[in-house]
Amino acid sequence: MEDITIFDSERQVIYNLEEIEEATNNFDETQIIGVGGYGSVYFGVFGGKEDAIKKMISNKTKEFYAELKVLCKIHHINVVELLGYAGGEDHLYLVYEYVQNGSLNDHLHDPVLKGNQPLSWKARVQIALGTAKGIEYIHDHTKARYVHRDIKTSNILLDERLRAKVADFGLAKLVERTNDEDFIATRLVGTPGYLPPESVKELQVTPKTDVFAFGVVLAELITGKHALIQDKQENNNMKSLITIVYRVFQDEDPVLALETVIDWNLRGSYPPRGRVQGQPDLNASICF
């Protein structure tokens, strides 16, 4: 296994397993705050400071090092901060800042059932802009250019002020800053519903991959619907939210068509032109 001490530790701490166990109360199940294909995320406390500890199973070594290599070099208010890491015999651990309000997914899809209040239009605009800034940073304002490859609502975390933080860089890929920016992947990765057609057909990876996924997130913020929706006409099939948005723009009266798909949780409390007092125009501001 690659020696994790080789990474730039300008700001990150290398923990030992005993410290990780103490912080998580020996990985008490009541402290689990997230579960994914890599393992689980635990709430933990180091020296009185709240943190989140991702416990990754040993066969996720590639994802562990991918995330470590990226976040050791990235520091931005809209990107979750890596605080430290540790290695064990069977598991690998990443220690992050604790982001109090969990994921955007929990606040957007059936929020009341998950103990959250529906997001206001102003909050949605703020989250969209914060997410865009985080993605733009890894694309254009770092020495190396990265493609996240798994932008989705469950990978956008919200702090106590509902400020967005892009998280989970386990699938991130370095791409060159050249005229030919395409990177051909050896396998399809990402989440169905967020993948652009060229990624599915040709395994192409470019910054546009993230921009397409961000567009799906925008559609979710506006409609409150999931990226993939069960087709009412064919119960066994799923259709993309993007197809619904596309039909809105193809309608003879797109403004009226859009009103029929806007999240009912907003209860009409949104400006018709997408502008919030004190905030930029959503349509005009989010561009790459």
BAFI-3210 file (N, C-alpha, C; in Angstrom, 3 decimals, decimal comma, padded with zeros to 6 digits):
// residues 288
n [1|2|3|4|5|6|7|8|9|10|11|12|13|14|15|16|17|18|19|20|21|22|23|24|25|26|27|28|29|30|31|32|33|34|35|36|37|38|39|40|41|42|43|44|45|46|47|48|49|50|51|52|53|54|55|56|57|58|59|60|61|62|63|64|65|66|67|68|69|70|71|72|73|74|75|76|77|78|79|80|81|82|83|84|85|86|87|88|89|90|91|92|93|94|95|96|97|98|99|100|101|102|103|104|105|106|107|108|109|110|111|112|113|114|115|116|117|118|119|120|121|122|123|124|125|126|127|128|129|130|131|132|133|134|135|136|137|138|139|140|141|142|143|144|145|146|147|148|149|150|151|152|153|154|155|156|157|158|159|160|161|162|163|164|165|166|167|168|169|170|171|172|173|174|175|176|177|178|179|180|181|182|183|184|185|186|187|188|189|190|191|192|193|194|195|196|197|198|199|200|201|202|203|204|205|206|207|208|209|210|211|212|213|214|215|216|217|218|219|220|221|222|223|224|225|226|227|228|229|230|231|232|233|234|235|236|237|238|239|240|241|242|243|244|245|246|247|248|249|250|251|252|253|254|255|256|257|258|259|260|261|262|263|264|265|266|267|268|269|270|271|272|273|274|275|276|277|278|279|280|281|282|283|284|285|286|287|288]
n.u [000,845|000,490|002,515|001,078|002,248|003,631|002,248|001,565|001,525|000,797|-001,406|-002,875|-003,446|-001,822|-003,376|-003,468|-004,742|-005,863|-006,610|-008,613|-010,498|-011,149|-012,285|-014,620|-015,991|-015,317|-016,356|-019,143|-022,376|-024,449|-023,327|-023,058|-023,291|-023,574|-023,740|-022,204|-021,045|-018,401|-018,127|-018,701|-019,622|-018,696|-019,692|-017,430|-015,197|-012,397|-010,242|-012,232|-013,282|-015,634|-015,866|-015,931|-015,609|-014,570|-014,824|-013,280|-013,548|-011,061|-010,797|-011,255|-009,051|-008,049|-009,937|-009,626|-006,954|-007,225|-009,007|-007,544|-005,221|-006,294|-007,671|-005,663|-004,461|-006,299|-008,082|-010,864|-013,729|-016,082|-015,604|-015,405|-013,356|-010,391|-009,071|-007,386|-005,913|-005,744|-004,366|-005,198|-005,170|-007,315|-008,928|-009,217|-008,950|-010,465|-010,454|-012,645|-013,817|-016,680|-019,809|-022,615|-025,370|-025,765|-026,497|-027,454|-029,356|-030,920|-032,308|-033,777|-035,285|-038,177|-038,037|-039,325|-039,990|-037,492|-036,826|-036,274|-036,753|-038,470|-036,477|-036,043|-036,529|-034,476|-032,489|-031,987|-030,927|-028,586|-027,278|-026,934|-025,175|-022,971|-022,205|-021,535|-019,305|-017,505|-017,103|-016,114|-013,725|-012,092|-011,833|-010,685|-009,057|-006,968|-003,654|-003,353|-005,770|-008,889|-011,434|-014,444|-016,388|-018,551|-020,667|-023,522|-026,645|-026,355|-023,689|-023,207|-022,736|-024,200|-023,579|-023,992|-025,074|-026,328|-024,546|-023,029|-020,954|-018,811|-018,324|-016,788|-014,497|-013,653|-013,781|-012,487|-010,569|-007,474|-007,003|-005,437|-004,356|-004,821|-005,341|-006,648|-008,724|-009,954|-010,332|-010,043|-011,765|-011,244|-013,325|-016,831|-017,855|-019,565|-022,865|-025,983|-028,243|-026,955|-024,989|-023,491|-024,430|-022,143|-020,287|-021,369|-021,514|-018,942|-017,100|-015,870|-014,148|-014,329|-014,095|-016,661|-018,203|-018,722|-020,116|-022,449|-023,599|-023,970|-025,921|-028,051|-028,367|-029,213|-031,692|-032,950|-033,026|-034,843|-037,180|-037,541|-037,551|-036,168|-033,060|-033,419|-036,490|-039,366|-040,993|-044,256|-045,800|-044,434|-043,802|-041,576|-039,413|-037,051|-036,884|-034,961|-034,572|-033,753|-035,007|-037,581|-037,133|-036,178|-038,485|-039,992|-038,712|-039,275|-041,933|-044,843|-045,481|-043,181|-042,779|-045,200|-045,245|-043,028|-043,860|-045,538|-043,904|-042,315|-041,025|-043,389|-043,084|-042,136|-044,334|-045,178|-043,523|-041,386|-039,392|-040,490|-038,533|-036,307|-034,710|-033,357|-033,695|-030,773|-029,254|-027,507|-028,864|-030,051|-030,044|-028,319|-025,945|-024,750|-022,441|-019,907]
n.v [-001,203|002,234|004,731|006,838|009,002|010,475|012,569|016,057|017,744|020,263|021,445|019,327|016,703|013,777|011,150|008,622|005,250|004,844|007,411|007,968|006,016|006,807|009,318|008,643|007,176|004,436|003,770|003,937|003,049|004,844|007,226|007,437|009,352|009,257|007,085|005,144|003,679|003,339|002,951|004,169|007,353|008,998|010,959|012,818|013,809|015,732|016,813|018,504|019,638|019,444|016,985|015,161|011,790|009,739|006,391|004,071|001,105|-001,433|-002,153|000,151|001,662|003,088|005,164|006,435|007,470|009,093|011,072|012,068|013,087|015,176|016,891|017,590|019,631|021,579|024,382|025,982|028,000|026,905|024,237|021,166|020,858|019,030|017,695|015,800|012,461|008,854|005,544|002,084|-001,473|-002,779|-000,741|002,627|006,091|009,292|012,564|015,171|018,615|019,179|019,404|021,018|020,866|018,670|016,973|018,501|016,982|015,944|018,171|018,897|016,872|015,463|016,967|017,544|015,042|014,246|015,788|018,462|021,896|023,081|024,410|027,873|030,107|031,992|030,713|028,562|029,801|030,832|028,433|027,294|029,162|028,982|026,314|026,397|028,095|026,518|024,372|025,766|026,637|024,280|023,690|025,915|027,547|026,385|025,032|022,547|021,085|019,754|017,275|016,613|014,534|013,362|015,068|015,817|016,057|014,772|014,977|017,567|019,557|021,317|024,060|025,650|028,049|027,439|027,397|026,209|023,325|021,577|018,108|014,824|013,588|011,223|010,167|011,957|013,391|014,215|016,526|017,708|021,101|021,907|022,465|020,246|018,884|016,577|013,625|010,219|007,829|004,643|003,219|003,551|005,920|007,559|008,919|007,653|009,660|012,009|012,012|013,150|012,656|012,149|011,125|008,690|007,338|007,530|007,559|009,955|012,447|015,611|019,041|019,832|017,685|017,910|020,314|019,675|017,896|019,694|021,268|019,493|019,420|022,061|021,886|020,178|021,811|023,704|022,253|020,383|017,714|014,363|013,405|011,217|009,905|007,941|006,594|007,295|006,174|003,914|001,828|000,330|001,671|004,387|007,915|010,737|013,762|015,853|015,482|016,352|019,071|019,802|019,496|021,565|023,839|023,418|023,859|025,705|027,821|028,426|029,654|029,314|026,541|025,967|026,809|024,759|022,734|023,626|023,350|022,433|023,001|025,552|027,093|029,180|031,247|032,828|034,887|035,877|036,275|035,055|036,486|037,497|039,784|041,533|039,492|038,094|037,662|034,455|033,072|034,611|034,588|032,085|030,600|029,121]
n.w [000,000|-000,775|000,783|003,014|004,183|002,358|001,301|000,878|003,815|004,728|005,977|006,843|009,227|010,356|011,669|014,266|014,608|017,125|017,951|016,085|016,771|019,369|018,875|017,544|019,344|019,368|016,856|017,103|016,183|016,430|015,810|013,133|010,241|007,585|004,741|002,212|-000,923|-000,384|002,342|005,615|007,129|010,034|012,833|014,750|017,438|017,968|020,303|021,358|019,102|016,499|013,978|010,827|010,020|007,523|006,995|005,164|003,327|002,727|000,024|-001,336|-001,860|-004,092|-004,462|-002,017|-002,133|-004,358|-003,458|-001,329|-002,577|-004,090|-002,215|-000,453|-001,717|-002,239|-001,177|-000,318|000,304|-000,600|-000,938|000,677|003,559|003,997|006,900|007,989|007,983|008,123|008,384|008,521|009,234|007,917|007,070|005,760|006,554|006,360|007,533|007,919|007,932|009,943|008,589|009,293|008,422|006,811|003,685|000,514|-000,745|001,354|002,149|000,019|-001,232|-000,140|002,356|004,867|005,901|006,558|008,633|008,077|007,086|004,172|001,511|000,927|-001,903|-002,013|-000,520|-002,208|-004,469|-003,338|-002,641|-005,175|-006,379|-004,639|-005,006|-007,724|-007,597|-006,156|-007,944|-010,159|-009,086|-008,784|-011,431|-012,742|-011,099|-009,757|-009,542|-010,774|-012,906|-012,086|-012,566|-011,090|-011,344|-010,015|-009,315|-007,513|-005,694|-003,211|-002,759|-002,193|000,433|003,237|005,294|008,571|007,789|005,504|003,424|000,511|000,056|-001,911|-001,994|-001,485|-003,263|-004,370|-006,946|-008,478|-011,165|-012,646|-015,227|-018,214|-018,891|-021,747|-025,298|-026,177|-024,223|-023,549|-021,686|-021,813|-020,198|-018,583|-017,646|-016,974|-014,698|-011,962|-011,353|-012,375|-014,220|-013,811|-015,648|-018,649|-022,121|-023,786|-022,015|-021,321|-023,778|-024,982|-022,966|-022,313|-020,436|-019,271|-018,054|-018,687|-018,064|-015,332|-015,408|-016,789|-014,919|-012,858|-014,001|-013,865|-011,093|-010,715|-011,995|-010,201|-007,939|-008,776|-009,447|-007,418|-007,839|-008,260|-009,873|-011,509|-012,514|-011,955|-014,724|-015,476|-017,453|-018,198|-015,890|-015,143|-016,067|-015,895|-016,170|-017,212|-015,382|-016,913|-019,359|-018,814|-018,294|-020,778|-022,338|-021,311|-022,359|-025,002|-025,199|-026,297|-024,668|-022,680|-020,159|-018,757|-018,834|-017,271|-014,762|-014,034|-013,220|-011,187|-007,885|-005,513|-002,866|-002,695|-002,930|-004,617|-003,833|-005,207|-007,339|-010,573|-012,540|-011,559|-009,823|-006,736|-004,103|-003,424|-004,370|-007,209|-010,586|-011,099|-013,560|-015,085|-013,718|-013,310|-014,959|-016,992]
ca.u [000,000|001,242|002,759|000,286|003,037|004,293|001,431|001,812|000,755|000,873|-002,497|-003,524|-002,857|-001,819|-003,871|-003,303|-006,024|-006,414|-007,271|-009,832|-011,445|-011,613|-013,127|-015,898|-016,500|-015,136|-017,242|-020,505|-023,317|-025,297|-022,600|-023,001|-024,033|-023,654|-023,346|-022,041|-020,410|-017,043|-018,163|-019,571|-019,086|-019,024|-019,468|-016,364|-014,703|-010,967|-009,876|-013,374|-013,716|-016,463|-015,355|-016,571|-014,590|-014,987|-014,174|-013,346|-013,117|-009,726|-010,804|-011,479|-007,771|-007,919|-010,763|-009,007|-005,809|-007,708|-009,561|-006,461|-004,341|-006,980|-008,016|-004,440|-003,999|-007,422|-008,650|-011,842|-014,873|-017,160|-015,132|-015,245|-011,943|-009,779|-008,291|-006,375|-006,145|-005,111|-004,430|-005,263|-004,963|-008,458|-009,673|-008,535|-009,791|-010,302|-011,081|-013,085|-014,617|-018,066|-020,740|-023,730|-026,712|-025,845|-026,465|-028,539|-030,368|-031,817|-033,088|-034,496|-036,207|-038,936|-037,310|-040,051|-039,845|-036,118|-036,635|-035,799|-037,715|-038,235|-035,578|-036,624|-035,911|-033,219|-031,515|-031,644|-030,016|-027,314|-026,667|-026,514|-024,002|-021,859|-021,780|-020,870|-017,985|-016,642|-016,753|-015,258|-012,401|-011,282|-011,628|-009,966|-008,266|-005,958|-002,501|-003,778|-007,216|-009,541|-012,843|-014,990|-017,006|-019,722|-021,468|-024,930|-027,141|-025,858|-022,286|-023,159|-023,060|-024,662|-023,168|-025,048|-025,648|-026,761|-023,522|-022,736|-019,577|-018,681|-017,663|-016,567|-013,637|-013,105|-013,732|-011,882|-009,525|-006,655|-006,993|-004,439|-004,820|-004,377|-006,457|-007,364|-008,959|-010,673|-009,669|-010,836|-011,721|-011,242|-014,608|-017,847|-018,074|-020,517|-024,203|-027,003|-029,076|-026,071|-023,944|-023,809|-024,455|-020,825|-019,607|-021,949|-021,234|-017,537|-016,282|-015,103|-014,167|-013,847|-014,816|-018,067|-018,878|-019,223|-021,076|-023,712|-024,156|-024,422|-027,196|-029,067|-028,596|-030,056|-033,056|-033,494|-033,312|-036,036|-038,366|-037,671|-037,608|-034,908|-032,407|-034,103|-037,882|-040,076|-041,868|-045,630|-046,338|-043,712|-043,412|-040,272|-038,376|-036,773|-036,560|-034,110|-035,174|-033,383|-036,021|-038,702|-036,699|-036,108|-039,851|-040,423|-038,180|-039,875|-043,346|-045,223|-045,421|-042,248|-042,953|-046,327|-044,839|-042,092|-044,630|-046,171|-042,920|-041,572|-041,227|-044,575|-042,659|-041,914|-045,669|-045,255|-042,671|-040,166|-039,559|-040,685|-037,337|-035,186|-033,840|-033,638|-033,141|-029,455|-028,564|-027,486|-029,829|-029,588|-029,784|-027,219|-024,736|-024,134|-021,913|-018,503]
ca.v [000,000|003,482|005,364|008,070|010,109|011,217|013,689|017,381|017,875|021,661|021,747|018,103|015,979|012,325|010,584|007,181|004,560|005,042|008,723|007,833|005,226|007,629|010,393|008,089|006,288|003,086|003,629|003,726|003,171|006,021|008,396|007,406|010,466|009,023|005,751|005,081|002,476|003,281|002,678|005,049|008,599|009,113|012,194|012,613|014,987|015,740|017,962|019,391|020,162|018,497|016,615|014,017|010,794|008,757|005,094|003,451|-000,283|-001,547|-002,256|001,484|002,367|004,020|006,331|007,102|008,258|010,131|012,153|012,639|013,869|016,408|017,792|018,100|020,793|022,483|025,059|026,963|028,056|026,083|022,858|020,637|020,878|017,839|018,057|014,796|011,120|007,772|004,232|000,925|-002,738|-003,124|000,451|003,897|007,111|010,687|013,425|016,425|019,535|018,731|020,338|020,812|020,632|017,500|017,144|019,193|015,965|015,824|019,403|019,162|015,783|015,087|017,560|017,470|013,674|014,098|016,723|019,758|022,810|023,278|025,515|029,048|030,406|032,690|029,699|027,760|030,613|030,870|027,106|027,138|029,993|028,420|025,097|026,818|028,640|025,392|023,645|026,648|026,687|023,100|023,676|027,049|028,380|025,580|024,781|021,391|021,112|018,505|017,029|015,912|013,334|012,839|016,171|015,467|016,721|014,124|015,355|018,994|019,685|022,647|024,405|026,232|029,186|026,859|027,647|024,937|022,830|020,395|017,056|013,485|013,656|009,895|009,859|013,102|013,055|015,321|016,677|018,690|022,400|022,011|022,657|018,972|018,651|015,322|012,485|009,028|006,950|003,212|002,672|004,564|006,193|008,636|008,525|007,772|010,854|013,171|011,802|013,652|011,587|011,803|010,294|007,348|006,697|007,522|007,615|011,195|013,190|016,987|019,887|019,897|016,594|018,481|021,381|019,008|017,416|020,879|021,641|018,602|019,921|023,259|021,432|019,649|022,960|024,389|021,392|019,540|016,323|013,640|013,403|010,164|009,834|006,789|006,922|006,896|005,368|002,637|001,775|-000,299|002,531|005,677|008,961|011,786|015,069|016,728|015,368|017,206|020,453|019,997|019,675|022,907|024,808|023,152|024,198|026,970|028,836|027,845|030,238|028,610|025,139|025,913|026,957|023,477|021,780|024,215|022,670|022,939|023,482|026,997|027,696|030,430|032,286|033,005|035,965|035,301|036,365|034,363|037,410|037,689|041,054|041,388|038,380|038,217|036,870|033,080|032,673|035,368|034,474|030,755|030,234|028,718]
ca.w [000,000|-000,868|002,072|003,051|004,724|001,281|000,850|001,442|005,049|005,156|006,895|007,282|010,346|010,219|012,922|014,445|014,707|018,476|017,967|015,298|017,566|020,493|018,350|017,088|020,398|018,818|015,704|017,579|015,070|016,620|015,318|011,670|009,644|006,144|004,277|000,770|-001,418|000,156|003,765|006,405|007,675|011,450|013,571|015,723|018,155|018,253|021,125|021,524|017,802|015,760|012,673|010,163|009,691|006,520|007,166|003,851|003,311|002,144|-001,438|-001,891|-001,772|-005,209|-004,164|-000,869|-002,571|-005,274|-002,652|-000,537|-003,449|-004,495|-001,109|000,167|-002,489|-002,504|-000,009|-000,802|001,194|-001,157|-001,061|002,022|003,908|004,570|008,077|008,270|007,459|008,878|007,756|009,403|008,520|007,065|006,651|005,586|007,176|006,000|008,536|007,318|008,722|010,103|007,932|010,208|007,882|005,948|002,234|-000,182|-001,029|002,506|002,287|-001,217|-001,550|001,058|003,490|006,141|006,385|007,050|009,741|007,601|006,490|002,737|001,190|000,275|-003,188|-001,745|-000,112|-003,386|-005,283|-002,621|-002,761|-006,566|-006,616|-003,879|-005,690|-008,956|-007,250|-005,790|-009,168|-010,961|-008,456|-009,125|-012,871|-013,326|-010,188|-009,078|-010,415|-011,565|-013,165|-011,715|-012,862|-009,924|-011,930|-009,296|-008,774|-007,301|-004,482|-001,996|-002,607|-001,880|001,851|003,637|006,659|009,413|007,056|004,228|002,407|-000,154|000,001|-002,758|-001,221|-002,040|-004,442|-004,599|-008,376|-009,157|-012,124|-013,132|-016,684|-018,632|-019,389|-023,142|-026,221|-026,221|-022,799|-023,331|-021,060|-022,071|-019,030|-018,882|-017,219|-016,699|-013,280|-011,743|-010,911|-013,419|-014,106|-013,796|-016,645|-019,985|-023,126|-024,300|-021,032|-021,384|-025,065|-025,369|-021,747|-022,274|-019,183|-019,378|-017,097|-019,070|-017,362|-014,080|-015,709|-017,094|-013,657|-012,130|-014,607|-013,281|-009,735|-010,863|-012,294|-008,948|-007,072|-009,280|-009,480|-006,225|-008,275|-008,330|-011,183|-012,250|-012,084|-012,515|-015,843|-015,147|-018,551|-018,168|-014,485|-014,953|-016,638|-015,273|-017,137|-016,679|-015,113|-018,018|-020,416|-018,407|-018,509|-022,228|-022,837|-020,904|-023,327|-026,304|-025,123|-026,931|-023,616|-021,708|-018,828|-018,150|-018,663|-016,150|-013,527|-013,692|-012,688|-010,067|-006,609|-004,804|-001,540|-002,767|-002,798|-005,368|-003,245|-005,989|-008,328|-011,904|-013,369|-010,928|-009,106|-005,328|-003,662|-002,840|-005,015|-008,668|-011,335|-011,168|-014,946|-015,644|-012,924|-013,282|-016,254|-016,919]
c.u [000,879|001,342|002,036|001,074|003,708|003,509|001,797|000,916|000,854|-000,194|-003,141|-002,731|-002,908|-002,186|-003,460|-004,673|-006,670|-007,146|-008,592|-010,894|-012,004|-012,580|-014,517|-016,551|-016,504|-016,143|-018,650|-021,483|-024,224|-024,629|-022,427|-023,883|-024,137|-023,157|-023,268|-021,364|-019,011|-017,017|-019,108|-018,839|-019,602|-018,831|-018,397|-015,928|-013,221|-010,651|-010,988|-013,904|-014,469|-015,900|-016,203|-015,467|-015,153|-014,153|-014,363|-012,811|-011,866|-009,721|-011,122|-010,206|-007,621|-008,698|-010,174|-007,872|-006,213|-008,202|-008,470|-005,577|-004,986|-007,113|-006,804|-004,000|-005,082|-007,968|-009,567|-013,076|-016,012|-016,722|-014,879|-013,756|-011,492|-008,872|-007,180|-006,746|-005,390|-005,257|-004,457|-005,074|-006,078|-009,203|-008,739|-009,490|-009,425|-011,079|-011,365|-013,667|-016,033|-018,989|-022,128|-025,043|-026,806|-025,878|-027,659|-029,675|-031,398|-032,706|-033,986|-035,566|-036,868|-038,288|-038,005|-039,928|-038,463|-035,791|-036,124|-036,945|-037,426|-037,359|-036,339|-035,932|-034,558|-032,136|-031,064|-030,688|-028,633|-026,567|-026,149|-025,235|-022,778|-021,309|-021,016|-019,464|-017,008|-016,179|-015,809|-013,841|-011,543|-011,014|-010,610|-009,030|-007,302|-004,826|-002,768|-005,284|-007,806|-010,977|-013,376|-015,581|-018,164|-020,477|-022,921|-025,354|-026,629|-024,380|-022,104|-023,633|-023,399|-024,245|-024,306|-025,721|-026,192|-025,816|-023,088|-021,251|-019,550|-017,843|-017,492|-015,821|-013,009|-013,000|-013,046|-010,723|-008,799|-006,723|-006,048|-005,091|-004,246|-005,594|-007,306|-007,581|-009,633|-009,784|-010,575|-010,672|-011,732|-012,544|-015,555|-018,026|-019,018|-021,867|-025,217|-027,925|-028,256|-025,000|-024,352|-023,721|-023,074|-020,022|-020,085|-021,514|-019,740|-016,572|-015,397|-015,254|-013,541|-014,528|-016,305|-018,884|-019,502|-020,287|-022,438|-024,384|-024,676|-025,745|-028,336|-029,398|-029,469|-031,506|-033,717|-033,866|-034,607|-037,289|-038,597|-037,706|-036,216|-034,351|-032,980|-035,491|-038,535|-041,057|-043,277|-046,243|-045,683|-043,090|-042,028|-039,115|-038,237|-036,467|-035,774|-034,894|-034,889|-034,400|-037,230|-038,365|-036,652|-037,497|-040,410|-039,975|-038,761|-041,349|-043,620|-045,181|-044,512|-042,388|-044,071|-045,961|-043,898|-042,833|-045,254|-045,196|-042,116|-041,987|-042,409|-044,219|-042,382|-043,210|-045,753|-044,352|-041,331|-040,429|-039,634|-039,443|-036,125|-034,266|-034,308|-032,984|-031,803|-028,651|-028,549|-028,593|-029,280|-029,208|-028,546|-025,897|-024,017|-023,705|-020,421|-017,809]
c.v [001,251|004,138|006,707|009,248|010,926|012,448|014,976|017,588|019,290|021,980|020,490|017,414|014,485|011,744|009,124|006,563|004,779|006,372|008,673|007,090|006,037|008,712|009,899|007,182|004,840|002,780|003,221|003,985|004,387|007,291|008,383|008,524|010,327|007,640|005,773|003,795|002,266|002,807|003,646|006,310|008,744|010,543|011,913|013,914|014,791|016,994|018,971|019,966|019,083|018,260|015,495|013,071|009,785|007,489|004,305|002,024|-000,422|-001,642|-000,933|002,328|003,417|005,298|007,145|008,009|009,351|011,334|012,856|013,547|015,193|017,366|018,257|019,411|021,852|023,071|026,173|026,876|027,177|024,665|022,342|020,507|019,557|018,268|017,063|013,443|010,108|006,471|003,136|-000,337|-003,019|-001,921|001,643|004,993|008,503|011,525|014,792|017,371|018,976|019,799|020,076|020,368|019,495|017,847|017,922|018,224|015,876|017,049|019,662|018,121|015,259|015,651|017,388|016,066|013,422|015,115|018,089|020,605|022,939|024,506|026,654|029,261|031,094|031,689|028,874|028,505|030,639|029,545|026,878|027,923|029,450|027,167|025,442|027,343|027,523|024,619|024,484|026,675|025,496|023,007|024,720|027,812|027,578|025,308|023,601|021,477|019,741|018,474|016,166|014,556|012,736|013,963|015,721|016,046|016,070|014,417|016,863|019,146|021,131|022,927|025,089|027,430|028,750|027,240|026,301|024,621|021,552|019,352|015,795|013,527|012,309|009,510|010,962|012,672|014,319|015,354|017,806|019,993|022,599|022,269|021,396|018,514|017,322|014,288|011,284|008,074|005,489|002,552|003,821|004,715|007,381|008,068|008,698|008,963|012,126|013,100|012,369|012,536|011,176|010,947|008,856|006,623|006,526|007,582|008,857|011,878|014,564|017,793|020,004|018,779|017,106|019,545|020,779|018,544|018,571|021,376|020,782|019,051|021,173|022,873|020,865|020,783|023,651|023,532|020,598|018,062|015,698|013,685|012,330|009,979|008,623|007,246|006,397|006,007|003,984|002,489|001,186|000,557|003,826|006,685|010,070|013,070|016,033|016,654|016,234|018,669|020,763|020,250|021,044|023,938|024,618|023,540|025,546|028,125|028,297|028,393|029,522|027,154|024,986|025,989|025,636|022,481|022,348|023,553|023,278|023,436|024,982|027,780|029,078|031,528|032,367|034,103|035,370|035,325|035,721|035,258|037,523|038,982|040,828|040,245|038,611|037,384|035,462|032,698|033,362|035,075|033,139|030,379|029,934|029,040]
c.w [000,000|000,503|002,121|003,599|003,631|000,869|001,577|002,651|005,616|006,189|007,456|008,391|010,039|011,588|013,036|014,707|016,070|018,572|017,210|016,100|018,719|020,019|017,984|018,119|019,903|017,702|016,120|016,438|015,206|016,105|013,805|011,104|008,122|005,787|002,758|000,367|-000,877|001,606|004,461|006,840|009,100|011,938|014,612|016,359|018,444|019,052|021,275|020,230|017,030|014,360|012,087|009,718|008,705|006,709|005,876|003,908|002,443|000,625|-002,121|-001,814|-002,868|-004,944|-003,017|-001,330|-003,552|-004,483|-001,860|-001,384|-003,858|-003,318|-000,317|-000,487|-002,696|-001,206|-000,507|000,078|000,713|-001,504|000,358|002,336|004,520|005,716|008,373|007,716|008,309|008,108|008,798|008,587|007,514|006,524|006,496|006,048|006,669|007,006|007,912|008,362|008,812|009,535|008,505|009,584|006,873|004,472|001,693|-000,469|000,103|002,696|001,087|-001,516|-000,275|002,327|004,834|006,745|006,976|008,134|009,345|007,056|004,998|002,494|000,515|-001,069|-002,989|-001,354|-001,310|-004,304|-004,639|-002,765|-004,180|-006,842|-005,877|-004,538|-006,964|-008,669|-006,875|-007,007|-010,030|-010,399|-008,863|-010,623|-013,314|-012,394|-009,325|-010,065|-011,330|-011,748|-012,861|-012,244|-011,736|-010,310|-011,131|-008,594|-008,702|-005,959|-003,198|-001,764|-002,464|-000,435|002,185|005,075|007,410|008,759|005,696|003,090|001,837|-000,127|-000,830|-002,016|-002,059|-003,365|-004,781|-006,065|-009,176|-010,052|-012,556|-014,653|-017,053|-019,075|-020,804|-024,019|-026,335|-024,789|-022,516|-022,668|-021,272|-020,894|-019,469|-018,466|-016,909|-015,192|-013,153|-011,364|-012,036|-013,158|-014,140|-014,880|-018,003|-021,015|-023,610|-023,320|-021,107|-022,658|-025,329|-024,186|-021,696|-020,925|-019,425|-018,276|-017,410|-018,425|-016,067|-014,331|-016,047|-015,809|-012,814|-012,680|-014,095|-011,864|-009,767|-011,126|-011,042|-007,998|-007,490|-009,135|-008,196|-006,563|-008,268|-009,751|-012,091|-011,660|-012,733|-013,587|-015,546|-016,225|-018,613|-016,785|-014,247|-015,454|-015,832|-016,377|-016,446|-016,448|-016,255|-019,156|-020,105|-018,654|-020,005|-022,804|-022,464|-021,945|-024,720|-026,353|-025,789|-025,937|-022,512|-020,294|-018,075|-017,890|-017,473|-014,823|-013,089|-013,076|-011,528|-008,758|-005,849|-003,414|-001,527|-002,641|-003,458|-004,854|-003,973|-007,012|-009,724|-012,779|-012,712|-010,139|-007,654|-004,891|-002,973|-003,431|-006,522|-009,297|-011,491|-012,581|-015,508|-014,961|-013,063|-014,682|-016,101|-018,234]
res [m|e|d|i|t|i|f|d|s|e|r|q|v|i|y|n|l|e|e|i|e|e|a|t|n|n|f|d|e|t|q|i|i|g|v|g|g|y|g|s|v|y|f|g|v|f|g|g|k|e|d|a|i|k|k|m|i|s|n|k|t|k|e|f|y|a|e|l|k|v|l|c|k|i|h|h|i|n|v|v|e|l|l|g|y|a|g|g|e|d|h|l|y|l|v|y|e|y|v|q|n|g|s|l|n|d|h|l|h|d|p|v|l|k|g|n|q|p|l|s|w|k|a|r|v|q|i|a|l|g|t|a|k|g|i|e|y|i|h|d|h|t|k|a|r|y|v|h|r|d|i|k|t|s|n|i|l|l|d|e|r|l|r|a|k|v|a|d|f|g|l|a|k|l|v|e|r|t|n|d|e|d|f|i|a|t|r|l|v|g|t|p|g|y|l|p|p|e|s|v|k|e|l|q|v|t|p|k|t|d|v|f|a|f|g|v|v|l|a|e|l|i|t|g|k|h|a|l|i|q|d|k|q|e|n|n|n|m|k|s|l|i|t|i|v|y|r|v|f|q|d|e|d|p|v|l|a|l|e|t|v|i|d|w|n|l|r|g|s|y|p|p|r|g|r|v|q|g|q|p|d|l|n|a|s|i|c|f]
***
